[in-house]
Amino acid sequence: MKTYFLIIISFLFFTSISATDVSGNQFGTWNLTGSPYNMIGNITIPTNETLEIESGVEVIAMGNYKITALGNILAVGTQNDTIRFHGDGGLNWGGLRLEDEITSNLFYHCRISNTDDTNDYGIQSINSPVTIEYSYFDDHQRAISFSALSSNNPAGMAIRWSKIAYVQKSGITVVDNSNVLIISNEITRCGLGSQFSGAIQLSLQNNSHSCSPTIFDNYIHHNEKQGITLA
């Protein structure tokens, strides 16, 4: 009995000290050994730097903090080892904002949850190249924004084989961007709030711009308002 008790105490002690507190400038690698990574403040990936997040890592926001990538993020999980981003106990946080207009961001096998505040997204790309595949977005005001920032040659952005669900407003918002690929996703339970927001919403900031993304082979169903909205 004493041996079992000692093993349990040792395990609890190990798990209690394995978490890593992070804030401020971050780059390099967040590995499984340091997981979970507790965000205790806003995080910035500096220009020309990369933050690589290994499969199985959990990122927990301890307050309404945001990750802003002036550099780029490589979050590559696997089917069996998803990368998780969420607020502590369902707490709202600020999501991920991508601003590097040159270097691509990757999100494979990720689950991003709990950015339920008015001005936040799960992922917001500001003319920043990004590929999202096999990922799940849930519990957001707006899950994803692909904005070209009025560029005449927008960055390439794509979401494939992913699911978006339980969103108060739009699941995917595309602003002034005809280079976006939205292919083979499931988008459901969006528009849960009082506003009439589509599961996919296309919008123009200026009538001299264009917004004609490729939307193909998606399963758009059981949304409270529109499926696709053009504004």
Secondary structure, 3 states (H helix, E strand, C coil): CHHHHHHHHHHHHHHHHCCEEEEEECCEEECHHHCCEEEEEEEEECCCCEEEECCCCEEEECCCCEEEECCEEEEECCCCCCEEEEEHHHCCCCEEEECCCCCCEEEECEEEEEECCCCCEEEEEECCCEEEECCEEEEECEEEEEECCCCCCCCCEEEECCEEEEECCCCEEEECCCCEEEECCEEECCCCCCCCCCCEEEECCCCCCCCCCEEECCEEECCCCCCEEEC
